[in-house]
Amino acid sequence: MDILIQFAVLLGLLMLGYFVGSHREKKHYQSIIKREKTLNSLPAVSSRIPPVNQPYRQQLVLGNAVIANDYFKFFIAGLRNLFGGRIHGYETLMDRARREALLRLKAQAMEQGAELVFNVRYETANLSWGVNNSMGVIEVMAYGTALIPDSPAH
């Protein structure tokens, strides 16, 4: 009987993790989509060659995001490691982190009056992965060069 109670608690916690995690992830995606629409006017490209049609000041801009995995996805990823296959939960985790980092980069560039961000690059890092059986936490940093129109006062 004791094992049934423990199994029921485990199953209940996994279901709670699934529903809460899915709800939070959905809200985060809604926020990302809303902010992408407002920042869509600022191009951010991976091209290494800037346009040369007018003088610009150049400024390094960056944005980063640290996102942790939820317990349900952590549990499913552990099962996937045993059986193999794609871990879809981590794909959405990386997607959210990359998009969030790019949005923060664009927001910083817009604050500085940039018209374009070129040479955009991403760096990722796994933080606390597997340390003391902890969940995966990732950091994504996006950086690039903002082109700010040169005003006559400069």
ZABANU-676346 format. One record per residue: residue number from 1; residue in three letters; chain; x, y, z of N, C-alpha, C in turn. Coordinates in steps of 0.05 Angstrom, whole numbers, padded with zeros to 5 digits, m for minus. Each point is the difference from the previous one (the first is absolute). Layout:
// residues N
SITE, pos, code, unit, n_xx, n_yy, n_zz, ca_xx, ca_yy, ca_zz, c_xx, c_yy, c_zz
SITE, NUM, ala, A, X, Y, Z, X, Y, Z, X, Y, Z
...
// end
This chain:
// residues 154
SITE, pos, code, unit, n_xx, n_yy, n_zz, ca_xx, ca_yy, ca_zz, c_xx, c_yy, c_zz
SITE, 1, met, A, 00016, m00024, 00000, m00016, 00024, 00000, 00017, 00025, 00000
SITE, 2, asp, A, 00023, m00001, 00015, 00018, 00023, 00001, 00011, 00007, m00027
SITE, 3, ile, A, 00006, m00021, m00016, 00011, 00005, m00027, m00021, 00013, m00018
SITE, 4, leu, A, m00025, m00007, 00003, m00021, 00012, m00016, m00003, 00030, 00007
SITE, 5, ile, A, 00003, 00007, 00025, m00001, 00028, 00008, 00023, 00015, m00012
SITE, 6, gln, A, 00024, m00011, 00002, 00024, 00013, m00011, m00003, 00003, m00031
SITE, 7, phe, A, m00010, m00020, m00013, m00004, 00002, m00029, m00021, 00021, m00007
SITE, 8, ala, A, m00021, 00001, 00016, m00021, 00021, m00005, 00011, 00028, 00004
SITE, 9, val, A, 00017, 00003, 00021, 00012, 00027, 00005, 00019, 00007, m00023
SITE, 10, leu, A, 00016, m00019, m00009, 00018, 00005, m00023, m00016, 00007, m00025
SITE, 11, leu, A, m00021, m00015, m00006, m00016, 00005, m00023, m00014, 00028, 00002
SITE, 12, gly, A, m00010, 00006, 00024, m00013, 00026, 00004, 00020, 00023, m00003
SITE, 13, leu, A, 00024, m00003, 00010, 00020, 00021, m00003, 00008, 00003, m00030
SITE, 14, leu, A, 00003, m00022, m00014, 00006, 00001, m00028, m00022, 00014, m00016
SITE, 15, met, A, m00025, m00006, 00006, m00022, 00013, m00014, m00001, 00030, 00007
SITE, 16, leu, A, 00005, 00006, 00025, 00001, 00028, 00008, 00022, 00015, m00015
SITE, 17, gly, A, 00023, m00012, m00001, 00023, 00011, m00015, m00006, 00004, m00029
SITE, 18, tyr, A, m00014, m00019, m00012, m00007, 00002, m00028, m00019, 00023, m00005
SITE, 19, phe, A, m00022, 00002, 00016, m00019, 00021, m00005, 00011, 00028, 00007
SITE, 20, val, A, 00013, 00002, 00022, 00012, 00027, 00007, 00021, 00008, m00020
SITE, 21, gly, A, 00018, m00019, m00007, 00021, 00006, m00019, m00011, 00007, m00027
SITE, 22, ser, A, m00020, m00014, m00010, m00012, 00006, m00025, m00013, 00027, 00000
SITE, 23, his, A, m00014, 00007, 00021, m00013, 00026, 00003, 00021, 00023, m00001
SITE, 24, arg, A, 00021, m00004, 00016, 00021, 00021, 00001, 00014, 00003, m00027
SITE, 25, glu, A, 00006, m00023, m00013, 00013, 00001, m00026, m00018, 00014, m00021
SITE, 26, lys, A, m00026, m00005, 00001, m00019, 00012, m00019, m00001, 00030, 00005
SITE, 27, lys, A, 00000, 00009, 00025, 00000, 00029, 00006, 00025, 00013, m00009
SITE, 28, his, A, 00023, m00014, 00003, 00025, 00011, m00009, 00001, 00003, m00030
SITE, 29, tyr, A, m00010, m00020, m00015, m00001, 00002, m00029, m00019, 00023, m00009
SITE, 30, gln, A, m00022, 00004, 00014, m00018, 00022, m00007, 00015, 00027, 00004
SITE, 31, ser, A, 00015, 00002, 00022, 00015, 00025, 00005, 00022, 00004, m00022
SITE, 32, ile, A, 00013, m00022, m00008, 00021, 00002, m00020, m00013, 00009, m00027
SITE, 33, ile, A, m00022, m00012, m00007, m00013, 00007, m00026, m00009, 00029, 00000
SITE, 34, lys, A, m00010, 00010, 00022, m00009, 00028, 00002, 00023, 00019, m00003
SITE, 35, arg, A, 00023, m00006, 00014, 00023, 00017, m00001, 00014, m00001, m00027
SITE, 36, glu, A, m00001, m00024, m00013, 00012, m00002, m00027, m00014, 00017, m00020
SITE, 37, lys, A, m00027, 00003, 00003, m00015, 00017, m00018, 00008, 00029, 00003
SITE, 38, thr, A, 00006, 00009, 00025, 00007, 00028, 00004, 00029, 00005, m00008
SITE, 39, leu, A, 00018, m00019, 00002, 00028, 00004, m00007, 00007, m00010, m00028
SITE, 40, asn, A, m00020, m00008, m00015, 00005, m00010, m00027, 00011, 00021, m00019
SITE, 41, ser, A, m00004, 00025, 00006, 00010, 00021, m00018, 00030, 00003, 00000
SITE, 42, leu, A, 00013, m00011, 00020, 00030, 00002, 00002, 00012, m00026, m00011
SITE, 43, pro, A, 00013, 00001, m00023, 00012, m00025, m00011, 00024, m00008, 00017
SITE, 44, ala, A, 00003, m00026, 00004, 00023, m00012, 00013, 00009, m00023, m00018
SITE, 45, val, A, 00023, 00003, m00012, 00009, m00019, m00020, 00027, m00011, 00008
SITE, 46, ser, A, 00006, m00023, m00012, 00026, m00013, 00007, 00022, 00008, m00019
SITE, 47, ser, A, m00006, 00016, m00020, 00020, 00009, m00019, 00023, 00014, 00014
SITE, 48, arg, A, 00024, m00006, m00010, 00024, 00012, 00013, 00008, 00027, m00013
SITE, 49, ile, A, m00013, 00007, m00022, 00007, 00024, m00014, m00022, 00021, 00004
SITE, 50, pro, A, 00006, 00023, 00012, m00020, 00020, 00004, m00006, 00015, m00026
SITE, 51, pro, A, m00024, 00013, m00002, m00005, 00017, m00023, 00018, 00025, 00001
SITE, 52, val, A, 00007, 00011, m00023, 00018, 00022, 00000, m00012, 00025, m00012
SITE, 53, asn, A, m00027, 00002, m00001, m00013, 00022, m00013, 00000, 00026, 00016
SITE, 54, gln, A, 00006, m00001, 00026, 00002, 00025, 00015, 00018, m00005, 00025
SITE, 55, pro, A, 00011, 00021, 00012, 00017, m00005, 00023, m00016, m00009, 00025
SITE, 56, tyr, A, 00011, m00019, 00014, m00013, m00010, 00024, 00020, m00001, 00022
SITE, 57, arg, A, m00010, 00003, 00025, 00016, m00008, 00023, m00007, m00029, 00005
SITE, 58, gln, A, 00020, m00015, 00010, m00005, m00028, 00006, 00002, m00004, 00030
SITE, 59, gln, A, m00018, m00017, 00010, m00002, m00005, 00029, m00006, m00030, 00004
SITE, 60, leu, A, 00015, m00013, 00017, m00006, m00028, 00007, m00026, 00000, 00017
SITE, 61, val, A, m00018, m00017, m00008, m00025, m00004, 00016, m00003, m00030, 00005
SITE, 62, leu, A, m00012, m00006, 00023, m00004, m00028, 00007, m00025, m00003, 00016
SITE, 63, gly, A, m00010, m00024, 00000, m00022, m00008, 00016, 00004, m00029, 00009
SITE, 64, asn, A, m00008, m00006, 00024, 00003, m00028, 00009, m00025, m00008, 00014
SITE, 65, ala, A, m00004, m00026, 00001, m00023, m00012, 00014, 00009, m00026, 00014
SITE, 66, val, A, m00008, m00004, 00024, 00005, m00024, 00015, m00027, m00013, 00005
SITE, 67, ile, A, m00004, m00024, m00009, m00025, m00014, 00002, 00005, m00028, 00012
SITE, 68, ala, A, m00016, m00007, 00020, 00002, m00026, 00012, m00022, m00019, m00011
SITE, 69, asn, A, 00006, m00025, 00001, m00019, m00020, m00009, m00019, m00006, 00023
SITE, 70, asp, A, m00025, m00009, m00006, m00018, m00007, 00022, 00004, m00030, 00007
SITE, 71, tyr, A, m00011, m00008, 00022, 00005, m00027, 00010, m00012, m00021, m00018
SITE, 72, phe, A, m00023, 00005, m00013, m00011, m00020, m00018, 00018, m00005, m00023
SITE, 73, lys, A, 00010, 00021, m00013, 00018, m00003, m00023, 00026, m00013, 00009
SITE, 74, phe, A, 00009, 00006, 00024, 00024, m00012, 00011, m00004, m00031, 00003
SITE, 75, phe, A, m00023, m00007, 00010, m00007, m00029, 00003, m00001, m00014, m00027
SITE, 76, ile, A, m00014, 00012, m00019, m00003, m00011, m00027, 00027, m00002, m00014
SITE, 77, ala, A, 00017, 00020, 00003, 00027, 00000, m00012, 00016, m00023, 00012
SITE, 78, gly, A, m00003, m00006, 00026, 00014, m00023, 00011, m00009, m00026, m00012
SITE, 79, leu, A, m00026, m00003, m00006, m00010, m00024, m00013, 00010, m00001, m00029
SITE, 80, arg, A, 00001, 00023, m00013, 00010, 00000, m00028, 00030, m00008, m00001
SITE, 81, asn, A, 00015, 00007, 00020, 00028, m00008, 00001, 00003, m00030, 00001
SITE, 82, leu, A, m00019, m00013, 00014, 00000, m00029, 00001, m00006, m00013, m00026
SITE, 83, phe, A, m00020, 00011, m00014, m00010, m00013, m00025, 00009, 00014, m00026
SITE, 84, gly, A, 00011, 00023, 00002, 00010, 00015, m00023, m00022, 00016, m00014
SITE, 85, gly, A, 00008, 00017, m00017, m00020, 00016, m00015, 00004, 00029, 00005
SITE, 86, arg, A, m00016, 00016, m00014, 00000, 00029, 00003, m00013, 00008, 00026
SITE, 87, ile, A, 00010, 00021, 00012, m00011, 00010, 00025, m00014, 00027, m00007
SITE, 88, his, A, m00026, m00002, m00007, m00015, 00023, m00009, m00001, 00022, 00021
SITE, 89, gly, A, m00001, m00007, 00026, m00001, 00020, 00021, 00024, 00018, 00001
SITE, 90, tyr, A, 00023, m00011, m00007, 00024, 00017, 00000, 00002, 00017, m00026
SITE, 91, glu, A, m00013, m00010, m00021, m00001, 00016, m00025, m00016, 00026, 00005
SITE, 92, thr, A, m00022, m00002, 00014, m00016, 00024, 00005, 00014, 00017, 00020
SITE, 93, leu, A, 00015, m00012, 00019, 00015, 00015, 00019, 00021, 00017, m00014
SITE, 94, met, A, 00015, m00011, m00019, 00020, 00014, m00015, m00013, 00022, m00018
SITE, 95, asp, A, m00022, m00007, m00012, m00014, 00019, m00017, m00009, 00025, 00016
SITE, 96, arg, A, m00012, m00004, 00023, m00008, 00022, 00016, 00023, 00017, 00009
SITE, 97, ala, A, 00022, m00013, 00008, 00024, 00014, 00010, 00012, 00017, m00023
SITE, 98, arg, A, 00003, m00012, m00023, 00012, 00015, m00023, m00017, 00024, m00008
SITE, 99, arg, A, m00027, m00004, m00002, m00017, 00021, m00007, m00001, 00023, 00021
SITE, 100, glu, A, 00000, m00008, 00025, 00001, 00020, 00022, 00026, 00016, m00001
SITE, 101, ala, A, 00022, m00014, m00004, 00026, 00014, m00001, 00001, 00020, m00023
SITE, 102, leu, A, m00011, m00008, m00024, 00000, 00018, m00023, m00018, 00024, 00005
SITE, 103, leu, A, m00023, m00004, 00014, m00018, 00022, 00006, 00014, 00020, 00019
SITE, 104, arg, A, 00015, m00010, 00019, 00014, 00018, 00018, 00022, 00015, m00014
SITE, 105, leu, A, 00014, m00013, m00019, 00020, 00013, m00016, m00012, 00023, m00017
SITE, 106, lys, A, m00023, m00006, m00013, m00014, 00020, m00016, m00009, 00023, 00017
SITE, 107, ala, A, m00010, m00005, 00024, m00010, 00021, 00018, 00024, 00019, 00007
SITE, 108, gln, A, 00023, m00012, 00006, 00023, 00017, 00006, 00009, 00016, m00024
SITE, 109, ala, A, m00001, m00012, m00023, 00008, 00015, m00025, m00020, 00023, m00005
SITE, 110, met, A, m00025, m00005, 00004, m00020, 00021, m00005, 00004, 00023, 00019
SITE, 111, glu, A, 00006, m00006, 00025, 00005, 00021, 00020, 00023, 00019, m00009
SITE, 112, gln, A, 00019, m00011, m00014, 00023, 00015, m00009, m00005, 00013, m00028
SITE, 113, gly, A, m00024, m00004, m00011, m00007, 00013, m00025, 00011, m00015, m00025
SITE, 114, ala, A, 00005, m00026, 00002, 00011, m00015, m00022, m00021, m00004, m00022
SITE, 115, glu, A, 00010, m00001, m00025, m00016, m00006, m00023, 00003, m00029, m00009
SITE, 116, leu, A, 00021, m00013, 00009, 00006, m00027, m00009, 00020, m00013, 00020
SITE, 117, val, A, m00003, m00025, 00004, 00020, m00016, 00015, 00010, m00021, m00019
SITE, 118, phe, A, 00026, 00001, m00004, 00012, m00020, m00018, 00020, m00017, 00016
SITE, 119, asn, A, 00009, m00022, m00013, 00019, m00019, 00012, m00011, m00012, 00026
SITE, 120, val, A, m00026, m00007, 00000, m00012, m00011, 00024, 00009, m00029, 00004
SITE, 121, arg, A, 00009, m00005, 00024, 00009, m00027, 00007, m00012, m00009, 00026
SITE, 122, tyr, A, m00001, m00026, 00005, m00011, m00012, 00024, 00021, m00017, 00014
SITE, 123, glu, A, 00000, 00002, 00026, 00017, m00018, 00017, m00019, m00013, 00019
SITE, 124, thr, A, 00004, m00026, 00005, m00017, m00014, 00019, 00018, m00013, 00021
SITE, 125, ala, A, m00011, m00004, 00024, 00014, m00013, 00021, m00020, m00016, 00017
SITE, 126, asn, A, 00007, m00024, 00007, m00016, m00016, 00019, 00010, 00007, 00028
SITE, 127, leu, A, m00018, 00010, 00016, 00007, 00007, 00028, m00012, m00021, 00018
SITE, 128, ser, A, 00015, m00010, 00018, m00008, m00019, 00021, m00012, m00025, m00012
SITE, 129, trp, A, 00008, m00008, m00024, m00010, m00025, m00011, 00012, m00024, 00014
SITE, 130, gly, A, m00017, m00015, 00013, 00009, m00024, 00013, 00015, 00004, 00027
SITE, 131, val, A, 00002, 00024, 00009, 00013, 00005, 00026, m00020, m00006, 00022
SITE, 132, asn, A, 00007, m00019, 00017, m00017, m00008, 00022, m00028, m00007, m00009
SITE, 133, asn, A, m00002, m00014, m00023, m00026, m00008, m00011, m00018, 00023, m00005
SITE, 134, ser, A, 00010, 00023, m00008, m00017, 00024, m00004, m00010, m00001, m00029
SITE, 135, met, A, m00020, 00016, m00005, m00012, 00002, m00026, 00019, 00016, m00018
SITE, 136, gly, A, m00006, m00002, m00026, 00016, 00016, m00019, m00008, 00029, 00000
SITE, 137, val, A, 00020, 00017, 00001, m00004, 00028, m00003, 00019, 00009, m00022
SITE, 138, ile, A, m00011, 00015, m00019, 00016, 00009, m00022, 00001, 00030, m00001
SITE, 139, glu, A, 00022, 00011, m00010, 00002, 00028, m00006, 00007, 00003, m00029
SITE, 140, val, A, m00014, 00019, m00013, 00005, 00007, m00027, 00007, 00029, m00001
SITE, 141, met, A, 00022, 00007, m00013, 00008, 00028, m00003, 00001, 00006, m00029
SITE, 142, ala, A, m00015, 00021, m00008, 00001, 00009, m00028, 00016, 00027, 00000
SITE, 143, tyr, A, 00018, 00003, m00019, 00014, 00025, m00002, 00004, 00007, m00029
SITE, 144, gly, A, 00004, 00026, m00005, 00003, 00010, m00027, 00009, 00029, 00001
SITE, 145, thr, A, 00003, 00011, m00024, 00009, 00028, m00003, m00023, 00017, m00009
SITE, 146, ala, A, m00007, 00019, 00016, m00022, 00018, m00007, 00011, 00023, m00016
SITE, 147, leu, A, m00014, 00007, m00022, 00008, 00023, m00016, m00018, 00023, 00007
SITE, 148, ile, A, 00011, 00021, 00011, m00014, 00023, 00009, 00007, 00023, m00019
SITE, 149, pro, A, m00020, 00013, m00012, 00006, 00022, m00019, 00017, 00021, 00014
SITE, 150, asp, A, 00020, 00009, m00015, 00018, 00020, 00011, m00013, 00027, m00003
SITE, 151, ser, A, m00004, 00014, 00022, m00012, 00026, 00000, 00023, 00021, m00004
SITE, 152, pro, A, m00007, 00024, m00010, 00021, 00020, m00004, 00014, 00009, 00025
SITE, 153, ala, A, m00011, m00004, 00024, 00012, 00008, 00025, 00024, m00018, 00007
SITE, 154, his, A, 00002, m00024, m00012, 00021, m00019, 00008, 00025, 00006, m00014
// end
